[in-house]
Amino acid sequence: MRISTSPPLGQVQAPQGAAVGAARADRSRATFALPAETARETRRADAAKPATTTAGLETLLAVQGLQPDDRRERRRRAVKRGHDSLHLLDDLKLALLSGEQVPATLLKLRGLTAAKLEETGEAGLDGVLAEIDLRAQVELAKREATLAA
């Protein structure tokens, strides 16, 4: 199988009556060029186009990480912290009623209360979360006093 390549598209062909062979090889080839006015307009149009770049997924995620948290995200995190605290307090209550010691639950509760409460901007929600946090701190203090005695 023979593969042949086609000549470049911009190549100008010699007139049909010209001698083929040495005369064709000696002659310089003509090239295609736009008229000066058209070339200037093309350059201006290209310069007016905005430069576009494609950003990778990592770049987009990094930019999102730099953006300040919106209100819904802060609220979602605060509500999750409240639910987690209530679940741990409930586990602590059940352990106390059954007479078991649960140091893992105490450690988790201490970790939650050690982090500063993040304000959500909603007065009612912030108040409830502060009360839950205070209750968790009181329970931790009572357990630590019991363990120390």
Secondary structure, DSSP 8 states (H G I E B T S, - for coil): --------TT-----TTS--SHHHHHS--------HHHHHHHHHHHHHS-------HHHHHHHHHHS---HHHHHHHHHHHHHHHHHHHHHHHHHHHHT---HHHHHHHHHHHHS-----S-HHHHHHHHHHHHHHHHHHHHHHHHHH-
